[in-house]
Amino acid sequence: MILVCGEALVDLFVDAPQEGEMPARAVAGGSPFNVAIGLARLGVAAGFLGGLSRDHFGQMLAGRLAKEGVDTGFLVRSERLSTISVVATGADGQPSYAFHGEGAADRSLMPAELPQSLSAEVEALTFGSYSMVAEPGASAFATLAEREGRRRVISVDPNLRPGVEPDMARWRVMGERFYRSATIVKASDEDVRLAWEGRFSLADAAQYWLACGAALVVITRGAEGALGFSRAGSVAVEPRPAAVRDTVGAGDSFHAALLAQLSRSGRLRRDAIAALELSEIEELLGYAAAAAAITVSRRGADLPTAAEIDAVLAAGRG
């Protein structure tokens, strides 16, 4: 099992105002939430650990996880409200986010509410997005990553959200607690630009994460594909052709597919990841890129199944 740790929230997709009204659609979301569902759709056992409200939105989120086959036994329920993220998509398909969640259930996880131990079936944990900085949950999750990083794979996707925490210095300081426990760091070129305010190149960022102890660093570049870095060197993969509808969930889809392939091949172990050859990293990134290409061709974070990815890869080979 891969235990996905972080936030689950409601994405409120809004359209352009029309005569004083703004049509909207409420959808279950959150980057870690999407990763958990993505793993389940790819046939990998996944659990979700996070704070979840008992309000109507929280009931919807829990129900969606259960319906997708994600283990909900790690949820921490409370009377606090659910976070709502207002999502507006620009003409270029890029989403912008405004978060309404101060004191919400997903940010309020306390150290005492974390599992005291994890069974041997949990082979990896993932962390990411604003759960890495929004207190008190951020410190609780960082403590969990530090505890479990000695015995399991930790995968981190910073997925920076300035709308929640605009202070990039805080993202860097809190992020390092997670990076020093990580086996894998998956980030976007936008994350790198934001985190170091333009001072780091993608290669600089990768070397920083490798120096923190990561065995594999992956940086996605949207329409320019993705880069993979390890102590063996670096590789680049081209993006899969896709008619972009929007990019919501693309990075989550990439992350889930990367982890799923490692798990299914029996390589979701720190020693195995550290031993990956560049050709194997390239193959992993190609699979994850195919997953992301499917997601961007659909509305919202509608992550693909393994059969859908296999079909895309087969068509590319034909």
Buried (B, 14 or more C-beta within 10 A) or exposed (E): BBBBBBBBBBBBBBEEEEEEEEEEEEBBBBBBBBBBBBBBBBBBBBBBBBBBBBBEBBBBBBEBBEEBBBBBEBBBBBEBBBBBBBBBBEEEEBBEBEBBBEEBBBBBBEEEEBBEEBEEEBBBBBBBBBBBBBEEBBBBBBEBBBBBBEEBBBBBBBBBBEBBBEEBEBBBEBBBBBBBBBBBBBBBBBBBBBBBEEEBEBBEBBBBBBEBBBBBBBBBBBEEBBBBBBEBEBBEBEBBEBEBBBBBBBBBBBBBBBBBBBBEEEBBBBEBBBEBEBEBBBBBBBBBBBBBBBBBBBEBBBBBBBEBBEBBBEEEEE
